[in-house]
Amino acid sequence: MAPPFPREARCIREALDRTDPQRRAEFDRDFQEALKKVAEDYDTGHIDTVLDDWWGAAILAEYPPTEQEEEIKARADRGDFSGLIHIDENRNSWREDEHGNLWRTDENGDLWRQSPEGKREKIQARTNTSEES
C-alpha cells in the first residue's frame, strides 16, 4: 500500500517529472489550461478537476504496483475476486477466507460469518471457563 500522497500540483508535477517527463508535460498543459479558465471565470474548480485527474497517475508513477498487486489485478480482470473485500447490500465490508466464507466484525464487536451458500450467522466468542485450583 502506498503512503499518503499530497493532492497538490507541485507534488504531482515532481512525481511525474522524476518518472515520466512526457506525462509531466501533459500535466503542465492541463494545469496551464485550467489556470486560463480560472482567470476567465474565477471558478477554481478547474484546478480541482486537473488535480483529481492527475493525482492517481502521480501516485502510480511514484509508487508502482508491486508484483503481488499486479497479480491481484490480473485475477480480478479475469473475474476471480477470491480473497478480496466484498461489499454487501448494506455497504458492510466482508473479507473472504480460503474456504469461501465471508467474515466481518460489526460496530458492536460481534463476529459474523457468511457461508458460500449465503447463510449468515453470528459467531460466539470462545472463552476459557476453567478455574485454577
ZIQUIVEN-V48249 format. One record per residue. N is the residue number from 0. RES is the residue in one letter. OMEGA is omega in degrees with one decimal (none if undefined). NEAR is the number of other C-alpha atoms within 10 Angstrom. Layout:
BEGIN
n:N res:RES omega:OMEGA near:NEAR
n:N res:RES omega:OMEGA near:NEAR
END
This chain:
BEGIN
n:0 res:M omega:-178.8 near:7
n:1 res:A omega:175.2 near:10
n:2 res:P omega:179.2 near:7
n:3 res:P omega:-179.7 near:7
n:4 res:F omega:-177.5 near:14
n:5 res:P omega:176.5 near:12
n:6 res:R omega:-177.8 near:16
n:7 res:E omega:-177.3 near:13
n:8 res:A omega:-178.0 near:17
n:9 res:R omega:-178.4 near:9
n:10 res:C omega:177.9 near:15
n:11 res:I omega:-178.6 near:23
n:12 res:R omega:-179.4 near:22
n:13 res:E omega:-179.8 near:15
n:14 res:A omega:179.4 near:20
n:15 res:L omega:-179.7 near:23
n:16 res:D omega:-179.9 near:17
n:17 res:R omega:-170.0 near:11
n:18 res:T omega:-175.7 near:14
n:19 res:D omega:-176.1 near:15
n:20 res:P omega:178.4 near:14
n:21 res:Q omega:177.4 near:11
n:22 res:R omega:176.2 near:17
n:23 res:R omega:177.8 near:20
n:24 res:A omega:176.6 near:14
n:25 res:E omega:177.8 near:14
n:26 res:F omega:-179.9 near:23
n:27 res:D omega:178.9 near:15
n:28 res:R omega:-179.9 near:12
n:29 res:D omega:-178.8 near:18
n:30 res:F omega:179.1 near:21
n:31 res:Q omega:177.4 near:14
n:32 res:E omega:178.4 near:15
n:33 res:A omega:178.5 near:20
n:34 res:L omega:177.5 near:16
n:35 res:K omega:179.0 near:13
n:36 res:K omega:178.3 near:16
n:37 res:V omega:179.0 near:15
n:38 res:A omega:-179.6 near:11
n:39 res:E omega:-172.4 near:9
n:40 res:D omega:178.0 near:9
n:41 res:Y omega:176.8 near:11
n:42 res:D omega:-177.6 near:13
n:43 res:T omega:176.3 near:13
n:44 res:G omega:177.2 near:12
n:45 res:H omega:178.9 near:19
n:46 res:I omega:178.8 near:20
n:47 res:D omega:179.8 near:16
n:48 res:T omega:179.1 near:14
n:49 res:V omega:179.6 near:18
n:50 res:L omega:177.5 near:19
n:51 res:D omega:-178.0 near:13
n:52 res:D omega:-172.3 near:13
n:53 res:W omega:-175.5 near:23
n:54 res:W omega:179.6 near:21
n:55 res:G omega:178.9 near:14
n:56 res:A omega:179.8 near:17
n:57 res:A omega:178.1 near:27
n:58 res:I omega:179.7 near:21
n:59 res:L omega:177.7 near:14
n:60 res:A omega:-177.2 near:18
n:61 res:E omega:-177.7 near:18
n:62 res:Y omega:-178.5 near:14
n:63 res:P omega:-179.7 near:13
n:64 res:P omega:176.0 near:15
n:65 res:T omega:177.7 near:10
n:66 res:E omega:178.8 near:9
n:67 res:Q omega:178.5 near:9
n:68 res:E omega:177.0 near:12
n:69 res:E omega:178.1 near:12
n:70 res:E omega:178.5 near:12
n:71 res:I omega:178.8 near:17
n:72 res:K omega:179.7 near:15
n:73 res:A omega:177.2 near:12
n:74 res:R omega:-179.4 near:13
n:75 res:A omega:177.8 near:13
n:76 res:D omega:177.3 near:10
n:77 res:R omega:179.2 near:9
n:78 res:G omega:178.9 near:9
n:79 res:D omega:-177.7 near:12
n:80 res:F omega:-179.0 near:14
n:81 res:S omega:179.6 near:16
n:82 res:G omega:-180.0 near:16
n:83 res:L omega:179.3 near:15
n:84 res:I omega:176.0 near:15
n:85 res:H omega:177.9 near:16
n:86 res:I omega:-178.6 near:11
n:87 res:D omega:-176.7 near:9
n:88 res:E omega:178.7 near:6
n:89 res:N omega:179.9 near:6
n:90 res:R omega:174.5 near:8
n:91 res:N omega:178.9 near:12
n:92 res:S omega:-179.4 near:17
n:93 res:W omega:177.9 near:20
n:94 res:R omega:-178.4 near:18
n:95 res:E omega:175.1 near:21
n:96 res:D omega:-175.6 near:12
n:97 res:E omega:179.3 near:8
n:98 res:H omega:179.7 near:10
n:99 res:G omega:175.6 near:14
n:100 res:N omega:175.3 near:18
n:101 res:L omega:-176.7 near:22
n:102 res:W omega:172.0 near:22
n:103 res:R omega:172.8 near:19
n:104 res:T omega:-177.5 near:16
n:105 res:D omega:-176.7 near:12
n:106 res:E omega:178.2 near:7
n:107 res:N omega:-179.3 near:6
n:108 res:G omega:179.0 near:8
n:109 res:D omega:179.8 near:12
n:110 res:L omega:-179.6 near:15
n:111 res:W omega:175.4 near:16
n:112 res:R omega:172.1 near:19
n:113 res:Q omega:-179.6 near:18
n:114 res:S omega:176.8 near:14
n:115 res:P omega:178.4 near:12
n:116 res:E omega:177.4 near:8
n:117 res:G omega:179.5 near:10
n:118 res:K omega:178.3 near:9
n:119 res:R omega:176.9 near:14
n:120 res:E omega:176.4 near:12
n:121 res:K omega:-178.7 near:14
n:122 res:I omega:179.2 near:12
n:123 res:Q omega:177.8 near:9
n:124 res:A omega:177.0 near:8
n:125 res:R omega:178.7 near:6
n:126 res:T omega:177.4 near:6
n:127 res:N omega:-176.3 near:6
n:128 res:T omega:-179.2 near:6
n:129 res:S omega:-179.4 near:6
n:130 res:E omega:177.1 near:5
n:131 res:E omega:179.7 near:4
n:132 res:S omega:none near:3
END
